[in-house]
Amino acid sequence: MIIKFTKMSFKNKPDILNNQSLKAQIKCRVDYYEGQEYTTQLDQDASGQDLLRRVFMFLGIEECDYFGLLTVTREMNQWIEPNKLLRKQIDYNKKANDQVYVFTLKVKLFPPDSRQIFNEITRYYLVLQLRQDVFSGQLPCSFASAVYLASLIAQAEVGDYIEEEHATTDYLEKMSLLQNQDSTIMGYVRTMHQEQRSLTPAETDEFFLDRATRLQYYGLHFSLVQSEGPPLLIGISSKGVSTYTGEWPNFIKLHEIPWLRISRIQYRRTKLLIHLVPIMSRKYDYGDAHKDIIVFKLENKRIAKQVWKICIEHHGFFRCSRTPSPPKKLSFLKRGSKFRFTGRTYQSLVKEGSKRWEEDSILSKRQNSLQRFRIHGNCNMASIISRN
């Protein structure tokens, strides 16, 4: 038997090989503060961490654990998970090559003490987030607090009050300070702005955060609970899980469950289950059989799972003293979500920041936002820091 070998033609093969080697790209647009945006492209096998890393490097954010990316999937807001493929967290369509997927940079884990933030860029972006929340009404505050916060924003943007330039409130009306800013309120802001003389932008950020962190609804993630009686909501923050009732923004706080009191959090279908650590008594020891469980019924299963994830992240970030070990792979016979908190904890982040702050003797100064945009336009936000 004679086997005859023929020479194959590879004239058309390189194009086929190149087309197979080129992976589909995911076009991403990240909207962040002051109307700015960042665009990039990632492979279809990229994870959420790949996108987060690019955004944080572009903006120069080192204490990135406080921030996250929010996107809308199936008419619902969802936080991007770092350890999960990006295409599985969005409405990805492989055939739509020109489709741009939109994300929004937000603060996900609000620090309870602004003095524990050692990086000036982190404070700056946190201030921008709170300014946006106050202006949109998501962070309600009293009249006195609103005027004080608005005066600090004016000091940070335009500098010291000058009678010849700031004789009227026209310079304040050009800025987005408060939700309902009329001439009367702007008059109070103008008067308060005169008292903020000689404060630098970095100092105004510190005073702004000091007042904002003491607001009633600071750092709370609200979710509506199904209730037969009056409206009931749960609020998740750095302190724990709280329950509220009433109408927005005049909520009445009913209970607060600190993270120290919570031993386990679960979700089953539309229910969120919070297991409490039993309170031991000198006379009675009920043991593990009488642990208290608080059950909240949410609107649907997707919302219950999202609230459960927010609780897991807050509990792991603010309660744990060290970074948890990575989750073990679940077998195909075991049910349950693979979601676990794997990032740095709040305590470790504070220790790293304090150590770096002690070693770094160079102080950074930030330019005024309005002056920066007049000179540079839509520049890299990381350029707000200039070293002396």
Protein Blocks (a to p, Z undefined) as FASTA:
>chain_A
ZZddddddfklmmmmmmmmmpccddddddddehhiacdddddfkbcfklmmmmmmmmnop
ablmlpccdddeehiacdddfkbcfklmcccdfklmmbccddddddfbdcfblklpmbfk
lmmmmmmmmmmmmmnopagcdfklmmmmmmmmmmmmnopadfklmmpmklmmmpcfbfbl
cfklmmmmmmmmmmmgoiafklmmmmmmmmmmmpmkgoiacdddddfbdcddddddfkbc
cddedjdfbdcdfbdcdfklpmbdcdehjaccddddddddfkbcgbjmlcccdddddfbl
mlmmmmmmmmmmmmmmmmpmbdcdddddddfkbgcdfbdcfbdcfklmmmmmmmmmmmpm
cdcddddfklmmmmnopadfklmpccZZ
